[in-house]
Amino acid sequence: MAENKIMLLDGHSLLNRAYYGLPVLTNAEGKHTNAVLGFLNIMLRYMEEERPTHLLAAFDRKEPTFRHLKYKEYKGTRKPMPEELREQVPLMKEVLSSMGIPVVTQAGIEADDILGTIGREAEKEDFSVVIVSGDRDLLQLATEHTKIKIPKTRAGGTVTEDYFAADVEKLYGVTPTEFIDMKGLMGDASDNIPGVPGIGEKTAAKLIQNYHSIENAHDHLEEIKPAKAKNNLREYYDQALLSKDLATIKTDCSLDYQFQDAVVGDIFTKDAYHLFKKLELKSLFKYFEEDQKEKNELQITVTSDLAEADAIFDAVRAAGKEGEAAGYGVIGSAGDCRGISLSWNDKTALLLTGGLLTEDQLKAIVQNAYEAMKAGEAQVNATVAAQTATPAPTVAIYNNMAGAAEETEEMDLVATDEVPEGATEPDENGNVKVFNEKMEQVGTITEEEAKKAEEKAVQAATHIKVEINQPATEKK
């Protein structure tokens, strides 16, 4: 068995099957997502079954192909793609890209030709090959080392038909190469390949089983029965050869790709999680590590707009009514309120004074939120430690107030403008100095560690529950 295994995905074919296999789904923005979700379900299922070391997808392009140049009616009878499906094609490519899965396209050829070329080249490099498609045309690519996986809907569920070369011969009585000649005789209505009138699948299979090619069958015309098949092959011989040519998948295209780009790594990346979350593909969140989710769920909104600030507080109230906790901290020092920070669910908002949002308006909004909390309309809880706009480099202040350290089991840090002299200067190794709440230096950490800890501090605000004694810091 080959050490390497590459799985090749027929992009449009699988996306089309997925679209019709799932009910209509949209996210909050109104984007259709059912085809994307179905595609990913198929891909992840087969990745689990096949355990490929390499993975890539091929998609068709809008430009005419060499087949259209040979036969202008090629695929001419196909209905336009539904708009709800069309809009998911670029989205699907974006999703695959976020997962580190290469997408290969090329003008002038079809995805089938890309799959055929890469599959043959992979075999030469001692890969085992798995091609996933809903199109039976790809059965011509089956070999002892290339398996064609065809997902089928049966009895309301999805089943898979696997074909190596021997399986194709068992089903049709012809080899994968001879299967092309079968297609040439019987034609293909979905691609508008004409074939020979009056010759269907059974007659085509019988002729190729006996004569192995269209050309050889034509050389033995007088032996062919029934007479209708003989006469039609004689009359439409050139059309049969054209149909065979149109049905033949190219395996020698010049493509711009590298096998090393298709190596399967961690496909559940930070970018993928953000995109899955935006698309609301909730059933797939289970594939991401919990710490990865927490790290990636941090969303920060910064505003000085009064209307937006009111809207944010409305969101906090709504979260409170659902039993969610919220964190609230003052930005600034005593007597100088520059704004507040709010954390609720997976969001963080910095409401800064300036623009249309004045300090008095901000205090009024905070007072209203505080009164709502006391009335039981929301659970607005203070983080106690201030989040301030201290210039870089960051000064790391150890925060053990409000039980934050116990909640996250890590050092929580906040920036502050109340720092000892020289605190903003890095140590001799360029690291950030760490101080306790008494402003005593207790160690150093790297800037990267400081930034990560600050993110943790913001996220901790969604867990800390400390009673608010006053809604905002009053000026002296």
C-alpha angles and dihedrals in degrees: 000000000000114000092222124058124188123197115204120198123208095219106197094037094054094041090052092049091047092050093056093039097061132050119253112287128183135176127228090277091056095251115148112239109166095100092047092050093047092048091052092047090054093045095048092046092053093043087057091049099043103030093210120198090206132036137180140154131223125206134189121243131222096244119099115264132221087266091061089052090054095043117015092197091060108135087352095137096056118118117238115269112261110258090234088060096039092058090056095058097078088037091055091051090050091051092050091048091052088054093052093249113141119236115207123198132158134184117243097028137065132244088255090062091050091050092046093050096046091043093055093044090049091053089053088054090053096256123144107230133216118186116193116201142135089220117096090202086084091067086090087071095059116118137155088280101032118073123193114212115199118187112213133187111232130166091350093307139085121258129176130229113203120200131190118171092273091053092054091051091048092052100043104016090238135094120253090257091050088049086073090059089050089055090048091057101039097036126209120261093194091060094032091240103160103210117175118319113245095020114108133177097284096048092043091051092048093049094049092044088056101037104019096216141039090242094053092046089054090051088058098042095138090059095053121108140227099046092228091061090047094050095044093049088052093049098040100034094122090048089051091053091048090050090050090051092049091049094050113103112219115237099180105062121143104242135179105228141104127217091225089062089061097055109130112241131156100323092181093081134164091257091048092052092051091050094044089051093049090050090045094233089162096164088066097052089089090074093065123083114251094238089050090054093050092047093050099041094074109114121176125199119188119194144158093185117117096211092049090048090054090049091051092052089049088056090050091051090049090051090050092054088055090055096257121143122229132202124221130188136172119242109213139030133284110304093008113081109185095171143296136265122224128193123187133155103336097329136095125194128190110203106196128188115243134077109038094340110085126187091250092051091049091051090050091052091048091048090053091049091049092051089049089053092051089049090055094248094119142009102232108169129181125239085207093206111094121239104214137183097246114168118246137300091068118232110218114221117189109234117201094155123117092018092282094143091053092048097053099024087224137090109276117208134196132185117238139177092218098087134143120254113284093014094122092059115092119237123255090281094050093253128142116257118237121215132183125231089273088060092248116143110245102172145304137272134186120267089247091054090048093053092048091049091050089054088051090051091055092046091048088063089075090061104037116093114194124156115249110233095186132011098230142356111270121221115250 
